[in-house]
Amino acid sequence: MPDNANSNDSPLLQPKLPFLTEEIPGIGGDIKTICPDFVVEELPKYEFCGEGTHVLAWVQKKNITTTDMIARIADALEIDKFDIGYAGRKDARAVTRQWISIEHIAPDKLRNLDSPSIKILDITRHTNKLKVGHLAGNRFTIRLRNLNRPAAEALPVAEQIMETLAAKGVPNYFGPQRFGYRYDSHLLGGAIVKHDLKTFYDILLGKPEYDTQEEFITARTLYEQGNLEAALDAWHSAFGDHRKALKSLLRFDGDLKKAFRRFDRRLLSLFVAAWQSDVFNRVLAARMPEIDKLLDGDMAVKHVNGACFRVEDANIEQSRCDAFEISPTGPLIGAKMAELIGPAGDIENPLLEAVHLVKDDMPRLKKYGAVGGRRPLRYQPKNHALSTGTDDHGEFLQLQFELPSGCYATVLLREITKQDNQ
């Protein structure tokens, strides 16, 4: 990874990942100054047939997570939350629209839902339940405010950056939201993979020096002092996962193995996925800015269907890469991850070796859903349009674009603003 990629002293701070458009100054700006500044609309993977036992609702939510939306709808309908299907999670601090599915429910029950943060915009039917991944991508409408220059001057700069990104691709980094508010989810995941339970709990409940809010610092300090009961009392009730972890440690007299068996498996899987994501980001950073160039030994992905193949001769395949038909890929560590060879492997493999995986770690990867694979090093924004405007909150630069599923809009915005930690 380039020298500037790990320039922070704290391991719990976001690394400074290189920009693709480093030579073009950013326009600065804030996102999500107000909730309607960030609008996300789901693009379905297939058309719904209008018939079947599954009722599909086009739902708009505001200022809540997808998980909270599902829970509130389930409570209102008096059904189990697991009976509700959805294709993907959407930003919490935003206005988002997405499809959900419920089998054998009366459509009028959905239409009559009354919530200030949830609205049912449309209803149809289909033969199958929606599952995670059943979406082609997302359409974004985002307003940047408090730019470092007048919006009229920022517009041509942003357009230049966007044209470069549309031609070469946006670095397909996993965004900071993947790593938690302290940027430590990947460290928790690494401890899980290595079955280093002391490190896992010390990061989850300790390390007060990397927090800024007094409440968190107090609770974490008490944990490090060994006062688990006082630490439990110090955590706000909203931090249920931290409180549950402390309760388990108290229940089992500090026995880490017994307490760990009680930990939420879903959360553990998210931590391991964050660890995979961090390794991918490090490899991608090492390939910057040549993410639109194939190397001999690469595994390239076909964007039309996601299939991968070995690049035997990069010179022959490069024209397809230039046309954005294919792209080089980075690693998602796991049993199904194809290793690179040749010049491509010379860049990637030392970074994978630095993880120090051993044979005993592999079953834990599989246990927590990290089966492995390859991820494109870049993505292409589609149907982009930029404009300026003014409203009651001042002037803004508005960006509209569509992204493939699994790609982070914040990474694209980062290139335009040249700011981290948005």
C-alpha positions as CSV (number, residue, x, y, z in Angstrom):
1,M,0.0,0.0,0.0
2,P,1.3,3.5,-0.7
3,D,3.0,5.3,2.2
4,N,0.1,7.7,2.7
5,A,-2.4,4.9,3.1
6,N,-1.6,4.3,6.8
7,S,-0.4,7.6,7.9
8,N,-2.7,7.8,11.0
9,D,-1.2,7.0,14.4
10,S,-4.4,5.3,15.5
11,P,-5.3,1.9,14.2
12,L,-8.9,2.8,14.7
13,L,-8.8,5.7,12.2
14,Q,-9.7,5.4,8.5
15,P,-6.6,5.0,6.4
16,K,-6.0,7.7,3.7
17,L,-6.8,5.8,0.6
18,P,-5.4,7.3,-2.6
19,F,-7.7,9.2,-5.0
20,L,-8.0,8.3,-8.7
21,T,-8.4,12.0,-9.7
22,E,-5.6,13.2,-7.4
23,E,-4.5,15.9,-9.9
24,I,-7.9,17.6,-9.9
25,P,-8.6,19.8,-6.7
26,G,-11.8,18.9,-4.9
27,I,-14.7,21.2,-4.4
28,G,-15.2,20.4,-0.7
29,G,-18.8,20.4,0.6
30,D,-21.0,18.6,3.1
31,I,-23.4,15.8,2.4
32,K,-26.6,15.2,4.3
33,T,-26.8,18.7,5.7
34,I,-30.6,18.0,5.8
35,C,-32.1,14.6,5.2
36,P,-33.6,15.3,1.8
37,D,-30.1,16.1,0.5
38,F,-29.4,12.4,0.1
39,V,-32.1,10.4,-1.9
40,V,-31.6,6.8,-2.8
41,E,-33.9,4.8,-5.1
42,E,-33.6,1.1,-5.6
43,L,-33.3,-0.3,-9.1
44,P,-34.9,-3.8,-9.2
45,K,-33.0,-6.7,-10.7
46,Y,-36.1,-7.9,-12.6
47,E,-39.6,-6.9,-13.4
48,F,-42.4,-8.0,-11.1
49,C,-45.1,-10.0,-12.8
50,G,-48.1,-8.5,-10.9
51,E,-49.3,-11.9,-9.8
52,G,-48.5,-14.4,-7.1
53,T,-48.8,-14.9,-3.3
54,H,-46.1,-12.3,-2.4
55,V,-47.3,-8.8,-2.0
56,L,-44.6,-6.2,-2.9
57,A,-44.6,-2.7,-1.5
58,W,-42.6,0.3,-2.7
59,V,-41.6,1.9,0.6
60,Q,-40.1,5.3,1.3
61,K,-38.3,5.7,4.6
62,K,-36.7,8.7,6.2
63,N,-34.0,9.0,8.8
64,I,-34.2,5.3,9.9
65,T,-32.2,2.2,9.0
66,T,-33.6,-0.6,6.8
67,T,-33.5,-2.9,9.9
68,D,-35.6,-0.4,11.9
69,M,-38.0,0.0,9.0
70,I,-38.5,-3.8,8.7
71,A,-39.0,-4.1,12.5
72,R,-41.6,-1.3,12.6
73,I,-43.6,-2.7,9.7
74,A,-43.5,-6.2,11.2
75,D,-44.8,-4.8,14.6
76,A,-47.6,-2.9,12.8
77,L,-48.7,-6.0,10.8
78,E,-48.1,-8.3,13.8
79,I,-45.9,-10.6,11.8
80,D,-42.3,-11.9,12.3
81,K,-39.7,-9.5,10.8
82,F,-38.1,-12.5,9.0
83,D,-41.3,-12.8,7.0
84,I,-40.4,-9.6,5.2
85,G,-38.1,-9.8,2.3
86,Y,-35.9,-7.0,1.0
87,A,-33.1,-6.7,-1.6
88,G,-30.7,-4.4,0.2
89,R,-30.0,-2.1,3.1
90,K,-30.2,1.6,2.5
91,D,-28.7,4.6,4.2
92,A,-30.3,5.7,7.5
93,R,-29.8,9.4,7.3
94,A,-31.4,9.8,3.9
95,V,-34.7,9.6,2.0
96,T,-34.7,6.1,0.5
97,R,-37.1,4.1,-1.6
98,Q,-37.0,0.3,-1.9
99,W,-39.2,-2.8,-2.4
100,I,-40.2,-5.2,0.3
101,S,-42.1,-8.4,0.0
102,I,-44.6,-10.2,2.3
103,E,-46.4,-13.4,1.5
104,H,-50.1,-13.9,2.2
105,I,-50.7,-10.4,3.4
106,A,-53.8,-8.3,2.6
107,P,-52.6,-5.3,0.5
108,D,-54.9,-3.0,2.4
109,K,-53.0,-3.7,5.6
110,L,-49.9,-2.3,4.0
111,R,-51.7,0.6,2.5
112,N,-53.1,1.6,5.9
113,L,-49.7,1.7,7.6
114,D,-49.4,5.1,9.4
115,S,-45.9,6.3,10.3
116,P,-44.1,9.6,9.9
117,S,-40.9,7.9,8.8
118,I,-42.4,5.2,6.5
119,K,-44.7,5.6,3.5
120,I,-46.1,3.0,1.2
121,L,-45.9,4.5,-2.3
122,D,-47.0,1.5,-4.5
123,I,-48.1,-2.1,-4.2
124,T,-47.9,-5.0,-6.7
125,R,-47.4,-8.8,-6.6
126,H,-44.8,-11.4,-7.5
127,T,-44.3,-15.1,-7.4
128,N,-41.1,-15.0,-5.2
129,K,-39.9,-13.5,-2.0
130,L,-37.4,-10.7,-2.3
131,K,-33.9,-11.7,-1.1
132,V,-30.7,-9.7,-0.5
133,G,-29.0,-9.1,-3.8
134,H,-32.2,-9.0,-5.9
135,L,-31.4,-5.5,-7.2
136,A,-29.5,-4.1,-10.2
137,G,-28.3,-1.0,-8.4
138,N,-29.4,2.3,-6.9
139,R,-30.2,5.7,-8.3
140,F,-28.8,8.6,-6.2
141,T,-29.8,12.3,-6.0
142,I,-27.4,14.1,-3.7
143,R,-26.9,17.8,-2.9
144,L,-23.5,19.1,-1.7
145,R,-23.6,22.3,0.4
146,N,-20.9,24.5,1.9
147,L,-18.6,24.1,-1.0
148,N,-15.1,25.7,-1.0
149,R,-16.1,27.9,-3.9
150,P,-19.3,29.3,-5.4
151,A,-21.5,26.5,-6.9
152,A,-21.2,28.0,-10.4
153,E,-17.4,27.6,-10.2
154,A,-17.6,24.2,-8.6
155,L,-19.8,22.8,-11.3
156,P,-17.2,22.5,-14.2
157,V,-14.6,21.0,-11.8
158,A,-17.1,18.4,-10.6
159,E,-18.1,17.7,-14.2
160,Q,-14.4,17.1,-15.1
161,I,-14.0,14.7,-12.3
162,M,-17.2,12.9,-13.1
163,E,-16.2,12.5,-16.8
164,T,-12.9,11.0,-15.7
165,L,-14.7,8.6,-13.3
166,A,-17.2,7.5,-16.0
167,A,-14.3,6.8,-18.4
168,K,-11.8,5.1,-16.1
169,G,-14.1,3.9,-13.3
170,V,-14.5,4.8,-9.7
171,P,-12.2,3.0,-7.2
172,N,-14.5,0.3,-5.8
173,Y,-13.4,0.8,-2.2
174,F,-15.7,-0.3,0.6
175,G,-16.9,2.9,2.1
176,P,-16.2,4.0,5.7
177,Q,-19.7,3.0,6.8
178,R,-18.6,-0.6,6.4
179,F,-16.1,-0.2,9.3
180,G,-18.2,1.3,12.1
181,Y,-18.2,4.7,13.8
182,R,-14.7,4.0,15.3
183,Y,-13.4,2.3,12.1
184,D,-12.7,-0.8,14.1
185,S,-15.1,-3.4,12.6
186,H,-12.3,-5.0,10.5
187,L,-10.1,-5.3,13.6
188,L,-12.9,-7.1,15.4
189,G,-13.3,-9.3,12.3
190,G,-9.6,-10.1,12.2
191,A,-9.7,-11.1,15.9
192,I,-12.6,-13.4,15.1
193,V,-10.8,-15.1,12.2
194,K,-7.8,-15.7,14.5
195,H,-10.0,-16.7,17.4
196,D,-8.2,-14.1,19.5
197,L,-11.1,-13.5,21.9
198,K,-9.2,-11.2,24.3
199,T,-8.3,-8.8,21.5
200,F,-11.9,-9.0,20.3
201,Y,-13.4,-8.0,23.6
202,D,-10.7,-5.4,24.3
203,I,-11.5,-3.6,21.0
204,L,-15.3,-3.9,21.3
205,L,-15.5,-2.7,24.9
206,G,-12.2,-1.0,25.6
207,K,-9.7,1.4,23.9
208,P,-11.2,4.6,25.3
209,E,-8.4,6.7,23.8
210,Y,-10.0,6.3,20.4
211,D,-13.4,7.8,21.4
212,T,-14.5,11.4,21.7
213,Q,-17.8,11.2,23.6
214,E,-17.5,11.2,27.4
215,E,-20.1,8.5,27.8
216,F,-18.2,6.0,25.6
217,I,-14.8,6.9,27.2
218,T,-16.3,6.3,30.7
219,A,-17.7,2.9,29.8
220,R,-14.6,1.8,28.0
221,T,-12.3,3.0,30.8
222,L,-14.3,1.0,33.4
223,Y,-14.0,-2.1,31.3
224,E,-10.2,-1.7,31.0
225,Q,-10.1,-1.3,34.8
226,G,-11.9,-4.6,35.1
227,N,-15.1,-3.1,36.6
228,L,-17.6,-4.8,34.3
229,E,-20.7,-4.1,36.3
230,A,-20.0,-0.3,36.3
231,A,-19.1,-0.5,32.6
232,L,-22.5,-2.1,31.9
233,D,-24.3,0.7,33.8
234,A,-22.3,3.3,31.9
235,W,-23.4,2.1,28.4
236,H,-26.5,3.8,27.2
237,S,-29.4,1.4,26.5
238,A,-29.2,2.1,22.8
239,F,-25.9,0.2,22.7
240,G,-27.5,-3.1,23.2
241,D,-24.7,-5.2,21.6
242,H,-22.1,-3.8,24.0
243,R,-24.4,-4.3,27.0
244,K,-25.2,-7.9,25.9
245,A,-21.5,-8.6,25.6
246,L,-20.8,-7.3,29.1
247,K,-23.8,-9.2,30.6
248,S,-22.4,-12.4,29.1
249,L,-19.0,-11.8,30.5
250,L,-20.5,-11.2,33.9
251,R,-22.7,-14.2,33.7
252,F,-19.8,-16.5,32.9
253,D,-17.3,-14.9,35.3
254,G,-15.1,-13.5,32.5
255,D,-14.9,-16.8,30.6
256,L,-14.3,-15.4,27.1
257,K,-15.1,-18.7,25.3
258,K,-18.4,-19.1,26.9
259,A,-19.4,-15.5,26.5
260,F,-18.4,-15.5,22.9
261,R,-20.7,-18.4,22.1
262,R,-23.6,-16.1,23.2
263,F,-22.6,-13.3,20.8
264,D,-24.9,-12.4,17.9
265,R,-23.8,-14.5,15.0
266,R,-25.1,-11.9,12.5
267,L,-22.8,-9.3,14.0
268,L,-19.8,-11.6,14.0
269,S,-20.4,-12.2,10.3
270,L,-20.5,-8.4,9.6
271,F,-17.2,-8.0,11.4
272,V,-15.6,-10.7,9.4
273,A,-17.0,-9.2,6.2
274,A,-15.4,-5.8,7.3
275,W,-12.1,-7.6,7.7
276,Q,-12.4,-8.9,4.2
277,S,-13.3,-5.4,3.0
278,D,-10.2,-3.9,4.6
279,V,-7.9,-6.4,2.9
280,F,-9.6,-5.6,-0.5
281,N,-9.2,-1.9,0.1
282,R,-5.5,-2.3,0.7
283,V,-5.0,-4.3,-2.5
284,L,-7.0,-1.7,-4.5
285,A,-4.9,1.1,-3.0
286,A,-1.8,-0.7,-4.3
287,R,-3.3,-0.9,-7.8
288,M,-4.1,2.8,-7.9
289,P,-4.4,4.7,-10.1
290,E,-4.1,2.0,-12.9
291,I,-7.4,0.4,-12.0
292,D,-8.4,0.5,-15.7
293,K,-5.4,-1.5,-16.8
294,L,-5.1,-5.3,-16.9
295,L,-2.0,-7.2,-15.9
296,D,-1.0,-10.7,-16.9
297,G,-2.2,-13.1,-14.3
298,D,-5.2,-11.0,-13.3
299,M,-8.7,-12.4,-12.7
300,A,-10.9,-10.2,-14.8
301,V,-14.7,-9.9,-14.2
302,K,-17.3,-9.7,-17.0
303,H,-19.6,-6.9,-16.0
304,V,-22.5,-8.4,-17.9
305,N,-22.8,-11.5,-15.7
306,G,-20.1,-11.3,-13.0
307,A,-18.2,-14.3,-14.3
308,C,-14.4,-14.2,-13.9
309,F,-11.6,-15.5,-16.0
310,R,-7.8,-15.6,-16.0
311,V,-6.0,-13.0,-18.0
312,E,-3.3,-14.8,-20.0
313,D,-2.4,-11.9,-22.2
314,A,-3.3,-8.4,-20.9
315,N,-2.5,-6.8,-24.2
316,I,-5.1,-8.8,-26.0
317,E,-7.8,-8.2,-23.4
318,Q,-7.1,-4.5,-22.7
319,S,-9.5,-3.2,-25.4
320,R,-12.4,-4.9,-23.6
321,C,-11.3,-3.3,-20.4
322,D,-11.2,0.1,-22.2
323,A,-14.8,-0.5,-23.3
324,F,-15.7,-1.3,-19.6
325,E,-16.8,-4.8,-20.6
326,I,-14.4,-6.3,-18.1
327,S,-12.3,-5.1,-15.2
328,P,-9.5,-6.3,-13.0
329,T,-10.5,-7.7,-9.6
330,G,-9.3,-7.7,-6.0
331,P,-9.6,-10.4,-3.3
332,L,-12.4,-11.3,-1.0
333,I,-10.5,-13.8,1.1
334,G,-12.0,-17.2,1.5
335,A,-12.0,-20.7,0.1
336,K,-13.6,-19.6,-3.2
337,M,-11.1,-16.8,-3.9
338,A,-8.9,-17.4,-7.0
339,E,-5.3,-16.4,-6.4
340,L,-3.5,-14.2,-8.9
341,I,-0.3,-15.1,-10.7
342,G,2.4,-13.3,-12.7
343,P,2.7,-9.5,-12.5
344,A,-0.8,-9.1,-11.0
345,G,0.1,-11.6,-8.2
346,D,3.4,-9.8,-7.5
347,I,1.3,-6.8,-6.3
348,E,-1.6,-8.7,-4.5
349,N,0.0,-11.8,-3.0
350,P,2.4,-10.0,-0.6
351,L,-0.5,-8.1,0.9
352,L,-2.5,-11.3,1.4
353,E,0.5,-13.0,2.9
354,A,0.8,-10.1,5.4
355,V,-2.6,-11.3,6.9
356,H,-0.9,-14.5,8.1
357,L,-3.8,-16.8,7.5
358,V,-3.2,-20.4,8.5
359,K,-5.1,-23.6,7.8
360,D,-7.1,-23.4,11.1
361,D,-8.4,-20.0,10.2
362,M,-10.3,-21.1,7.1
363,P,-13.1,-23.0,8.8
364,R,-13.9,-19.8,10.8
365,L,-14.1,-17.8,7.6
366,K,-16.7,-20.3,6.2
367,K,-18.5,-20.3,9.5
368,Y,-19.2,-16.6,9.3
369,G,-20.1,-16.5,5.7
370,A,-16.8,-15.4,4.2
371,V,-16.7,-17.9,1.4
372,G,-14.4,-15.8,-0.7
373,G,-14.4,-14.5,-4.3
374,R,-13.3,-11.6,-6.4
375,R,-14.6,-8.0,-6.5
376,P,-14.1,-5.5,-9.4
377,L,-11.5,-2.9,-8.7
378,R,-13.7,-0.2,-10.2
379,Y,-17.3,0.6,-11.1
380,Q,-18.9,2.8,-13.7
381,P,-21.5,5.5,-12.8
382,K,-24.3,5.6,-15.3
383,N,-26.8,8.3,-16.4
384,H,-25.0,11.0,-14.4
385,A,-26.1,14.7,-14.4
386,L,-24.9,17.7,-12.5
387,S,-26.6,21.0,-11.8
388,T,-26.6,23.9,-9.3
389,G,-29.5,25.4,-7.4
390,T,-30.6,27.4,-4.3
391,D,-33.2,26.7,-1.7
392,D,-34.0,27.8,1.9
393,H,-30.8,26.3,3.1
394,G,-28.6,28.1,0.6
395,E,-26.9,27.1,-2.7
396,F,-26.0,23.6,-3.6
397,L,-24.4,21.4,-6.3
398,Q,-26.7,18.5,-7.2
399,L,-25.4,15.2,-8.5
400,Q,-27.6,12.4,-10.0
401,F,-26.2,9.0,-11.0
402,E,-26.8,5.3,-10.9
403,L,-24.5,2.7,-9.4
404,P,-24.3,-1.1,-9.5
405,S,-25.4,-3.0,-6.5
406,G,-22.8,-3.1,-3.7
407,C,-21.0,0.1,-4.7
408,Y,-20.6,3.0,-2.4
409,A,-21.8,6.5,-3.5
410,T,-19.6,8.0,-0.7
411,V,-16.5,6.8,-2.6
412,L,-17.6,8.7,-5.7
413,L,-18.4,11.8,-3.6
414,R,-15.0,11.5,-2.0
415,E,-13.3,11.9,-5.4
416,I,-15.4,15.1,-6.1
417,T,-15.0,16.7,-2.6
418,K,-11.5,15.3,-1.9
419,Q,-12.6,14.8,1.7
420,D,-12.6,11.8,3.9
421,N,-15.0,11.0,6.8
422,Q,-18.0,12.4,5.1
